Amino acid sequence: MEECGEGVLTGRIAESIAARMGVDPGTASTIAAAATPYVISFLREKLA
């Protein structure tokens, strides 16, 4: 359950950033999927 929540949160953040940059939603989702492990690692490091 934890991993699912992390993926959803990271995906929403990445899609929001991409939308503000003018990237279409499909590309934003792909970028979010690729960036998720890195963002999760960063957040765990900073919040631990």
Backbone as numpy.savetxt, mean C-alpha at the origin, in Angstrom:
# Nx Ny Nz CAx CAy CAz Cx Cy Cz
-5.46 -13.02 9.60 -6.29 -11.83 9.60 -5.42 -10.58 9.60
-4.32 -10.62 10.35 -3.45 -9.46 10.44 -2.86 -9.08 9.09
-2.40 -10.08 8.34 -1.80 -9.82 7.03 -2.81 -9.22 6.06
-4.03 -9.68 6.14 -5.08 -9.14 5.26 -5.32 -7.67 5.56
-5.39 -7.33 6.82 -5.60 -5.94 7.21 -4.45 -5.05 6.78
-3.24 -5.58 6.90 -2.06 -4.80 6.48 -2.11 -4.55 4.98
-2.48 -5.57 4.22 -2.56 -5.42 2.77 -3.60 -4.41 2.34
-4.74 -4.46 3.00 -5.82 -3.52 2.67 -5.39 -2.10 3.00
-4.83 -1.91 4.17 -4.39 -0.57 4.58 -3.33 -0.02 3.63
-2.34 -0.83 3.33 -1.27 -0.39 2.44 -1.80 -0.11 1.04
-2.71 -0.95 0.57 -3.30 -0.75 -0.75 -4.06 0.55 -0.84
-4.82 0.85 0.20 -5.58 2.11 0.21 -4.67 3.32 0.21
-3.60 3.24 0.99 -2.64 4.35 1.04 -2.00 4.56 -0.32
-1.53 3.47 -0.92 -0.86 3.57 -2.22 -1.82 4.05 -3.30
-3.04 3.55 -3.30 -4.02 4.00 -4.30 -4.35 5.48 -4.13
-4.44 5.94 -2.89 -4.72 7.35 -2.64 -3.59 8.23 -3.16
-2.36 7.83 -2.88 -1.21 8.59 -3.36 -1.16 8.58 -4.88
-1.39 7.41 -5.48 -1.35 7.30 -6.94 -2.45 8.14 -7.57
-3.63 8.16 -6.98 -4.74 8.95 -7.53 -4.39 10.44 -7.53
-3.72 10.87 -6.48 -3.32 12.29 -6.41 -2.24 12.62 -7.43
-1.49 11.59 -7.84 -0.44 11.79 -8.83 -0.98 11.64 -10.26
-2.26 11.26 -10.39 -2.87 11.14 -11.70 -2.71 9.77 -12.35
-2.40 8.74 -11.57 -2.25 7.39 -12.09 -3.62 6.71 -12.09
-3.93 5.93 -13.14 -5.23 5.27 -13.19 -5.33 4.18 -12.11
-6.54 3.84 -11.69 -6.73 2.90 -10.58 -6.10 1.52 -10.80
-6.12 1.02 -12.01 -5.52 -0.29 -12.29 -4.02 -0.28 -12.04
-3.36 0.74 -12.50 -1.93 0.87 -12.28 -1.64 1.10 -10.80
-2.48 1.88 -10.15 -2.30 2.15 -8.73 -2.39 0.85 -7.93
-3.31 -0.03 -8.29 -3.45 -1.31 -7.59 -2.21 -2.18 -7.78
-1.66 -2.17 -8.98 -0.45 -2.95 -9.25 0.72 -2.41 -8.46
0.86 -1.11 -8.41 1.94 -0.48 -7.64 1.76 -0.79 -6.15
0.53 -0.72 -5.68 0.25 -1.01 -4.27 0.62 -2.45 -3.93
0.28 -3.39 -4.80 0.60 -4.79 -4.55 2.10 -5.01 -4.50
2.83 -4.34 -5.36 4.28 -4.49 -5.38 4.94 -3.83 -4.17
4.37 -2.74 -3.70 4.97 -1.98 -2.60 4.57 -2.48 -1.22
3.52 -3.28 -1.12 3.00 -3.70 0.18 4.05 -4.30 1.11
4.85 -5.27 0.68 5.83 -5.84 1.62 6.81 -4.81 2.18
7.21 -3.86 1.35 8.16 -2.84 1.78 7.53 -1.86 2.77
6.29 -1.49 2.49 5.59 -0.56 3.38 5.32 -1.22 4.73
4.90 -2.49 4.71 4.63 -3.21 5.96 5.90 -3.33 6.78
7.00 -3.65 6.14 8.28 -3.75 6.83 8.66 -2.42 7.47
8.48 -1.34 6.73 8.79 -0.01 7.23 7.92 0.34 8.43
6.62 0.08 8.32 5.70 0.40 9.42 6.00 -0.43 10.66
6.30 -1.69 10.47 6.62 -2.54 11.62 7.88 -2.05 12.33
8.86 -1.63 11.54 10.11 -1.12 12.12 9.88 0.16 12.91
9.09 1.06 12.34 8.86 2.35 12.98 7.91 2.29 14.17
6.95 1.36 14.13 5.95 1.29 15.19 6.28 0.27 16.27
7.32 -0.49 16.08 7.67 -1.53 17.07 8.39 -0.94 18.28
